Amino acid sequence: MKDLVLRVFILLSPPLMRKPLAEAILASRRKLSITISAM
């Protein structure tokens, strides 16, 4: 559900914002997966 909201937000955001936003989301997701695997 949260992913869907993020996807819609990315689609609606201006092109200039899209790339840093996507990178931030990917970075946070990577951090989350590292945290989970560390457990």
C-alpha positions in Angstrom: 0.0 0.0 0.0 2.8 2.4 1.0 4.7 1.5 -2.2 1.6 2.5 -4.3 1.4 5.9 -2.6 5.2 6.4 -3.2 4.8 5.4 -6.9 1.9 7.8 -7.4 3.9 10.6 -5.7 6.9 10.0 -7.9 4.7 10.1 -11.0 3.1 13.3 -10.0 6.3 15.0 -8.9 8.1 17.2 -11.5 10.9 15.6 -13.5 13.6 17.5 -11.7 12.5 16.2 -8.4 11.9 12.6 -9.6 15.5 11.5 -9.7 16.7 12.6 -6.3 13.4 11.4 -4.8 13.7 7.9 -6.4 17.4 7.8 -5.2 16.3 8.7 -1.6 13.6 6.0 -1.7 16.0 3.4 -3.0 18.6 4.4 -0.4 16.1 4.1 2.5 14.9 0.8 1.2 18.5 -0.5 1.0 19.1 0.7 4.5 16.0 -1.1 5.6 17.0 -4.3 4.0 20.5 -4.1 5.5 18.9 -3.5 8.9 16.6 -6.6 8.5 19.5 -8.8 7.3 21.6 -7.6 10.2 19.0 -9.0 12.6 
